[in-house]
Amino acid sequence: MFKMKSKLFMGLFIVSLASCTGDYDCVCTNGQGQTEVANTYENVKKSDAKESCQAFQDLAIVFDPSASCVIEKK
């Protein structure tokens, strides 16, 4: 019974590692409500994509103070 639980745990652990990365879009919306994909991230951690998307938002705000960018899973 212990061996079966160990194998099950290891299998779930491996699957969880594989799901740590994904594909994301950084979608920005301007003050007029128009949306645009600013960048696409493939096979990255969500936190890394979010950090990069925040940089796009910081730049967009310079030109349009009401601009905002969010991460969307592909």
Buried (B, 14 or more C-beta within 10 A) or exposed (E): EEEEEEEEEEEEEEEEEEEEBBEBBBBBBBEEEEEEEBBEBEEBEBEEBBEBBBEBBEEBEEEEEEBBBBBEEE
